[in-house]
């Protein structure tokens, strides 16, 4: 069953107020779609240069320079797509893990991603939006499987040859005990219990603020709120691939919705952030 509810932080990544539709999947995970209001709030908080990339994804066959910048589906559903507007975050993550680990995608996630891909292409075609013209009709299972194998092979090859990925997100700065101001990279749409989790190591990255007055305000607010700042900051980051991790079968004491067996780990090669509300600037931190 789907339900619509008001949320303050969208799955813990931004202080946005909007509507998110959640769908409980058979494996216990939750698929999330953002309303137009929420997507508008997210993009309005990002710097203008960043918002240009958060446009409707074409859903086509992809191209050079696959990235993890979220793009809003041109279908008006509020769905966020990755790898140049081709796949939702779950499928993009699974493809990344396959590319970097050398393992084929598991049957369940492969079939789910294939179905989602063809449904999306059909919807784009009927809506008069750019779509993958090479994709076979949705009612042609045999042709679908053959063409999907080509899509996966092409995408995995591109991802395997790519070791740095640009991304954009909105989050909250935190002042640590040692005085450093840090940010945690959380991609829009990320939830617990996904098939493959994307994460950075370490989990939080130091950010240098080049506006002294803004930094003072951040530290003053942190002193009153145990270090975490309520104000959102929009960030543009480059993630460098580190390794893949197979954590093994889920322990019996952990719920399916809270456990991701597979992980793709990155380090933050660089990150530039700014206060999206007050237009304060921050310097890019080269790691």
N, C-alpha and C positions, 0 to 999 in steps of 0.2 A: 504494500500500500504506500502511496506517496502522501506526503504532507508538507504544508507550507508553514514556515514559522519565522518570526522575527529573531535575528541573531545580532549580537553586538560584535564579538570578533568572529569573522567567518572562518570556521574550523581553526581558530587559534592563530590566524595570520594577520588580521587587520581589524582595526576598530571601525567597522562599517555596519550601518544599519540597513537591512534589506531583506529580501525573501529568498530562501534557498529551498529547493525541492529535493528531498532525499528519497532514495529508493533502496530498500533492503534487498541485497542480492542473495542467491541461494547459498553462497559460501560464507555468509555472515558479514560480508563487507557492505559498505554503504556507498552508493553512487550519488554524487551531488551535482545539481545543476543550479546555476545562479540566475536570479531574475534580472530583467533589464535594469531595474533600479539598483541592484547590488553591483552589477557590472559597471554601470555609470559611476557609482560611488568609487569603485576601485580605480577606474581609469582617471577620474577627476583628481585623485590624490597623487597620481604619478606625474613626474615632470613632463612637459610638453614633448620633449624629444623621445621620451619613452612611450608615450601614448600612441605615437605614430605607428609603432610596431604592434600595438594591441588593436588590430583591426580585424575585419572578417577574414577568417582563413578560407582558402579556396578549396581545400579538401582534395586537391589534385594529386599528381604523382610525385610531388616533392621536387627537390633540386639540391644545389650545392649549399653547403653551410647549414646543415640541420641544427636547430637550436632549441632551447627550452624556454623561449619567450612565449607566454600564453597569448593566444589570439581568440577573439570572441567569434563564435560560430555565426556566419551570415544568415543563418536560419531564424535568428531572433529568439532562440531558446535560452540564451544565456550560457550555453555550454562553452567551457574553455578548452581549447585544443592546443596541442603541442607538436613539435617537429614540423614546423612550418605549416601549421593548421591542418594536419592530416589525422591525428589521433588524440583521443582523450588521454589524460595523464596516466591512467592504469595501463593502457596499451603502449604508450610511449615508454613507460618505465620497463615493461616486460621486454620490449624490443631492445632497449638499452642493455638490459641484463643479458639477453641472448647474444648480443653483439660482443660484449666485453668478456663474458664467461665462456663463449664458444658452445654453449648448450642450446638446443632448439627450445622454442617456447613449449610449455606444457600444453597438452591437448585442450584442456578446458579453456585456458586463457586465449589460446590460438583461435579456437572456434568462436569465442565471445567477441574477440577483436575483429575477426573476419565478418561476423554478422553485423556488428556496429558499423564497420567501414562501408559495407554495401547498402545498409539502410540509409546512412548519411549521404552517400552519393545519389541514391534514388531521390531523397528529399531535396537535395540541392538541384538536381535536374528538374524536378517538378516545380520548384520555386523560381526557376529561371536564373539560378546562380551558377558561377563557375563550378564545374565538377570534373571528375576523372572520366574522360570520354572513352578510355580504353576498358573501363570496368564493365564486365558482362552484366546482363539483367539480373535482378534479384531472384528471379524464379529459375535460374539456370545453375543448379548446385555443382554439377561437374565442371563447368566452365569457371565458376566462382573459385573453386578450390585451386585450380591451375593458375589462375591469374593472381589470387591472393598469395600463393607461394612465390610468385615473381615480385610482388610488392614487398613481402617480408625479406626476401633475399636481397633486393636492391637497398632497402632501408638498413638492414643489418650490416651490409657491406659499407655503406656510408658512415654509419655510427662506429663501426670497428676502426675506421680510418680517422676518426675525429676524437681528439683528446681534450678539447676545451669547448665548453658550451656556454653561450650567453643566456642569461635569464633575467627576469624582472619579478619583483614581489613587493609586498607592503608588510611591514612588521613593526615591532616596538623595540626601541633601544633599551639597554639596561646598563646601569652602572655597577660594576663588579666591586668586590671588596678591595681589590688592589687599585681601584680608581679608574680602570679602563672602561670605556663605553663600548658595548658590544651589540651585535645584531645576530639573530639566528635566521638562516635561509629557510624559508618555508614557501614552497610553490603553491600558487592559488589552486585550490581543489584537493590538496593533500589531506588524507585522512589516515587514521590508524587501521591496521588490519588489511592493507592493500596487498596485492599479489607480490609486488616488488616495491620496496621503499627506496626513495632517493634521499641521501643524507650527506652532510658535510662532516669532516673531521678536522679540527674539533667542532663541536656542535655550534658554538658561537664564535663570531669573528670580530676582532677589534675594529672600531671605526674612528677615524680622526675627524673632528669637527673644525672647520677653518673659520667659524664665526664665534668669536670669544663670548659674546653676549648670549648667543644661543646655547653654547656649551654650559655657561653659568646657569641658565634657566633649567637645562636638562638636569644638572647636578642638584639644584635646589629642589626640583620636583621629585627626584629620586630619593632624596633624604626624607621626604614625607610619605613615600610609597614603597618602601623596602627595596628600592633599586629599579623596579620596573616602571617604565614611563607609559602613561596611557596614550599619549599622542603618537600617531602613526608616522612612519618615515618610509618614503618610497626609495627603493634601491635597484640599481642596475649592476649585475655581478657577472663575472666570468668564473665558471666552475671548471677545475682541472680534474679529469678522471684519475682516481687513485686505485681502486680495486673493487672486485665483487665479493660478496660474502654469502655463504649458505649457512644459515644458523641452525639447520637441522629441523626435524619434525617438531611441530608445536607441542610444548609440554602440556600435560593434562590439566595443570592448574591455571592455564592462561586461556582466556576466551579467544575464539577465532577472530573476533572483531578487533582484538588488541595485539595481534601477532602477525608480523610479516617475516616469513622464512628467508626471503631473498632480499639483498640490499646491494645498491650501487653506491659506492662511497666516492666523494669528491673532496678536494681541498679548494679553498677560495683563492683563486689567483689574483683577483682584484675585485673591489666593490666600491661603488660610489653611491652615496645616499644623500637625501635631503629631506627636510621637514616639508611634507607635501601640503600641509595646511597653511603654514606661515611663510613658505617660500624661502626658508633659510637654506644656505648652501652648506655642503660638507665636502671635504676633500676625498679624492679616491685613495683608498688604502691599498698599496701594492704589497702583496705578501711575499 
